[in-house]
Amino acid sequence: MKPALSRYSVRQSPKQWTDFAQGQPLAQALESQFNLWWPRIFGYHLLKVGNLSCDIDTSTCPIKHQIHLATDHPKASVVADPDDLPFIEHAVDAVLLSHALEFTQDPHHVVREAHRVLMPDGYLLISGFNPYSLMGLCKLWPGLHGRLPWSGRFFSVARIKDWLQLLGFEIIDEQRLFLSPMLTETSHFPTLRHWSEHQLSYFGSAYVLVARKRTLPLTPIKPKWQLKTSFQPAVKGISARQGQSSAVDAVQ
């Protein structure tokens, strides 16, 4: 597996959705997708990691205690780094990582930390930017490297799924949405965009992954004890031949 940690340094991180062109419509599209899952998730603690996750509306989630974790956000109830969560193992029932992996130094470690604090069968919800999209192709333009969201690193859905499966997650849903290059503040052809999102959803600018932490119990394998015979097969064969020879000599 190709390591995510490299010499790459995050130039700038978003503090709110309006730091992106069309960031607010994107957040609304993600909320609509997440709302399909919140009513199915139960428990005591929901952890929202990162500035953008803190701004996602999760009011439809039945979990009442919702923890907002960020390094610099007015809604943050816990100030900490996403790759060093100040919680014990198996502490929360669900974790939301909304566009948190693109703007961290070691995104794979962020996923491992989410796995560590999740309860068995807990839910992990991830959203990110799709590199195989119109917006992802714009990253090839050098003039956009210092501008959000292209200042971050984009990871493909296949790579994120690889990380999750190696940690023992079960992928239960995958969606792509919001087909837009996100170069301007408004979409000039909203009707065309809505049509394209249904016909060309694979090339959507964003994706949503829903995974569940699975823990398999370890069943000890009992050894099959075999009693060794007191005679070796070669010895028994020789004894049998010797016995036949003795019988023949006696008859003669």
C-alpha positions as CSV (number, residue, x, y, z in Angstrom):
1,M,0.0,0.0,0.0
2,K,1.4,3.4,-1.0
3,P,1.9,5.5,2.2
4,A,-0.1,8.7,2.5
5,L,2.5,10.4,4.6
6,S,5.1,12.2,2.4
7,R,7.0,15.3,2.1
8,Y,3.8,17.1,1.0
9,S,2.9,19.9,3.4
10,V,-0.6,21.3,3.7
11,R,-0.4,24.9,2.5
12,Q,-3.8,26.0,3.8
13,S,-6.8,24.4,5.4
14,P,-10.4,25.4,5.1
15,K,-12.1,26.9,8.2
16,Q,-15.6,26.9,6.8
17,W,-17.5,25.8,3.7
18,T,-17.5,29.3,2.2
19,D,-13.7,29.0,1.7
20,F,-14.6,27.0,-1.4
21,A,-16.3,28.3,-4.5
22,Q,-19.8,26.7,-4.3
23,G,-18.9,25.4,-0.9
24,Q,-22.2,26.0,0.7
25,P,-24.2,24.1,-2.0
26,L,-21.7,21.3,-1.7
27,A,-22.3,21.1,2.1
28,Q,-26.0,21.0,1.5
29,A,-25.6,18.1,-1.0
30,L,-23.5,16.2,1.5
31,E,-26.0,16.8,4.3
32,S,-28.7,15.3,2.1
33,Q,-26.6,12.2,1.6
34,F,-25.7,11.9,5.3
35,N,-29.3,12.4,6.3
36,L,-30.1,9.0,4.7
37,W,-27.9,7.4,7.3
38,W,-28.3,9.4,10.5
39,P,-31.7,7.9,11.5
40,R,-30.1,4.4,11.3
41,I,-27.2,5.2,13.7
42,F,-27.8,4.9,17.4
43,G,-25.7,5.2,20.5
44,Y,-24.4,7.8,23.0
45,H,-21.6,9.7,21.3
46,L,-21.1,11.2,17.8
47,L,-17.7,12.6,17.0
48,K,-17.4,15.2,14.3
49,V,-13.7,15.7,13.3
50,G,-12.4,18.8,11.5
51,N,-13.6,22.3,10.8
52,L,-15.9,21.3,7.9
53,S,-17.4,18.4,9.9
54,C,-18.4,20.8,12.7
55,D,-20.5,22.8,10.2
56,I,-22.4,19.8,8.9
57,D,-25.9,19.7,10.2
58,T,-26.5,16.4,12.0
59,S,-29.8,17.3,13.8
60,T,-31.5,14.3,12.2
61,C,-29.1,11.9,14.1
62,P,-30.7,10.4,17.2
63,I,-27.4,10.6,19.1
64,K,-27.8,13.5,21.4
65,H,-24.2,13.9,22.6
66,Q,-22.3,15.3,19.6
67,I,-18.7,16.2,20.0
68,H,-17.2,18.9,17.8
69,L,-13.4,18.4,17.5
70,A,-11.2,20.9,15.6
71,T,-8.0,22.9,16.0
72,D,-9.6,26.3,15.3
73,H,-13.4,26.5,15.1
74,P,-15.9,28.5,17.1
75,K,-18.1,25.4,17.5
76,A,-15.3,23.2,18.7
77,S,-16.1,21.6,22.1
78,V,-12.7,19.8,22.0
79,V,-9.5,21.4,20.6
80,A,-7.2,18.7,19.3
81,D,-5.6,17.4,16.2
82,P,-7.5,14.9,14.0
83,D,-4.6,12.5,14.1
84,D,-4.3,12.5,17.9
85,L,-7.8,12.1,19.3
86,P,-7.9,12.6,23.1
87,F,-10.3,9.6,23.7
88,I,-9.9,6.1,24.9
89,E,-10.5,3.1,22.7
90,H,-14.1,2.2,21.9
91,A,-15.4,5.5,23.2
92,V,-17.8,6.7,20.5
93,D,-20.5,5.2,18.3
94,A,-20.0,7.2,15.1
95,V,-17.3,9.4,13.6
96,L,-17.8,12.0,10.8
97,L,-14.8,12.9,8.6
98,S,-16.1,15.4,6.2
99,H,-13.3,16.5,3.9
100,A,-10.8,16.1,6.7
101,L,-8.4,13.8,5.0
102,E,-7.3,16.1,2.2
103,F,-5.9,18.7,4.5
104,T,-3.9,16.7,7.1
105,Q,-0.3,15.6,7.0
106,D,-1.0,11.9,7.7
107,P,-4.6,11.1,6.6
108,H,-4.1,7.4,7.0
109,H,-3.3,7.9,10.7
110,V,-6.5,10.0,11.0
111,V,-8.4,7.0,9.8
112,R,-6.6,4.7,12.2
113,E,-7.4,7.1,15.1
114,A,-11.1,7.0,14.1
115,H,-11.0,3.2,14.1
116,R,-9.4,3.2,17.5
117,V,-12.0,5.3,19.2
118,L,-15.0,3.7,17.5
119,M,-17.1,1.1,19.3
120,P,-17.4,-2.3,17.7
121,D,-20.0,-2.1,14.9
122,G,-19.6,1.7,15.0
123,Y,-20.1,3.9,11.9
124,L,-17.5,5.9,10.1
125,L,-18.8,8.5,7.5
126,I,-16.3,10.0,5.2
127,S,-16.6,12.6,2.4
128,G,-13.9,13.8,0.1
129,F,-13.0,15.3,-3.2
130,N,-13.0,13.0,-6.2
131,P,-9.7,13.3,-8.2
132,Y,-11.5,11.7,-11.2
133,S,-13.8,14.6,-11.8
134,L,-13.9,18.0,-13.5
135,M,-12.9,19.6,-10.3
136,G,-10.1,17.1,-9.8
137,L,-8.7,17.7,-13.3
138,C,-8.5,21.4,-12.5
139,K,-5.7,20.4,-10.1
140,L,-3.4,20.0,-13.2
141,W,-3.6,23.8,-13.7
142,P,-0.6,25.2,-11.8
143,G,-2.4,28.4,-11.0
144,L,-4.8,26.6,-8.7
145,H,-2.3,24.9,-6.5
146,G,-2.4,27.6,-3.9
147,R,-6.2,27.9,-3.9
148,L,-8.7,25.9,-1.9
149,P,-9.7,23.2,-2.4
150,W,-6.8,22.4,-4.8
151,S,-4.2,23.1,-2.1
152,G,-5.1,19.8,-0.5
153,R,-4.4,16.2,-1.6
154,F,-7.2,14.3,-3.3
155,F,-7.5,10.6,-2.7
156,S,-9.5,8.2,-4.9
157,V,-12.4,6.3,-3.5
158,A,-10.5,3.0,-4.2
159,R,-7.6,4.2,-2.0
160,I,-9.7,5.2,0.9
161,K,-11.6,1.9,0.7
162,D,-8.3,0.1,0.7
163,W,-7.3,1.9,4.0
164,L,-10.7,1.0,5.5
165,Q,-10.6,-2.6,4.6
166,L,-7.1,-3.1,5.9
167,L,-8.3,-1.8,9.3
168,G,-11.3,-4.2,9.3
169,F,-14.1,-1.8,8.2
170,E,-17.0,-3.1,6.1
171,I,-18.0,-0.7,3.3
172,I,-21.7,-0.5,3.3
173,D,-22.4,2.5,1.0
174,E,-20.6,4.5,-1.7
175,Q,-21.9,7.6,-3.5
176,R,-20.6,10.3,-5.8
177,L,-22.3,13.7,-6.1
178,F,-22.1,17.4,-7.1
179,L,-20.8,17.4,-10.6
180,S,-19.2,20.9,-10.9
181,P,-15.6,22.2,-11.5
182,M,-16.2,24.6,-8.5
183,L,-14.2,27.4,-10.2
184,T,-16.9,30.1,-9.8
185,E,-19.2,31.0,-6.9
186,T,-22.3,30.1,-8.8
187,S,-23.3,27.4,-11.3
188,H,-24.1,28.9,-14.7
189,F,-26.0,25.9,-15.9
190,P,-27.8,24.4,-12.9
191,T,-30.2,22.3,-15.0
192,L,-27.4,20.8,-16.9
193,R,-25.6,20.1,-13.7
194,H,-28.5,18.3,-12.2
195,W,-28.9,16.2,-15.3
196,S,-25.2,15.3,-15.3
197,E,-25.3,14.3,-11.7
198,H,-27.7,11.5,-12.6
199,Q,-26.1,10.5,-15.9
200,L,-22.4,11.0,-15.0
201,S,-22.5,10.4,-11.2
202,Y,-19.1,8.6,-11.3
203,F,-17.4,11.9,-12.1
204,G,-19.0,13.8,-9.3
205,S,-16.7,16.3,-7.5
206,A,-17.3,14.7,-4.1
207,Y,-17.9,11.2,-2.7
208,V,-19.4,9.8,0.4
209,L,-18.3,6.5,2.0
210,V,-20.2,4.9,4.9
211,A,-18.3,2.1,6.7
212,R,-18.8,0.0,9.8
213,K,-16.2,-1.3,12.2
214,R,-16.3,-5.0,12.4
215,T,-14.5,-7.1,15.0
216,L,-14.2,-10.8,14.6
217,P,-13.9,-12.9,17.8
218,L,-10.8,-15.1,18.0
219,T,-11.7,-18.8,18.2
220,P,-8.8,-20.9,19.5
221,I,-8.1,-24.0,17.4
222,K,-7.7,-27.0,19.6
223,P,-4.8,-29.3,18.5
224,K,-5.8,-32.8,17.4
225,W,-3.8,-35.1,19.6
226,Q,-2.6,-38.3,18.0
227,L,-1.2,-41.2,19.9
228,K,1.9,-42.7,18.4
229,T,2.0,-46.4,17.9
230,S,4.6,-48.3,19.9
231,F,5.9,-50.0,16.7
232,Q,7.2,-48.4,13.6
233,P,5.6,-49.5,10.3
234,A,9.0,-50.7,9.1
235,V,9.5,-52.8,12.2
236,K,6.1,-54.3,11.9
237,G,6.7,-55.2,8.3
238,I,10.0,-56.8,9.1
239,S,8.4,-58.7,11.9
240,A,5.7,-60.0,9.7
241,R,8.2,-61.2,7.0
242,Q,10.3,-62.8,9.7
243,G,7.3,-64.6,11.1
244,Q,6.4,-65.9,7.6
245,S,9.9,-67.2,7.1
246,S,9.9,-68.9,10.5
247,A,6.6,-70.7,9.6
248,V,8.0,-71.9,6.2
249,D,11.2,-73.3,7.9
250,A,9.1,-75.2,10.4
251,V,7.0,-76.9,7.7
252,Q,10.1,-77.9,5.8
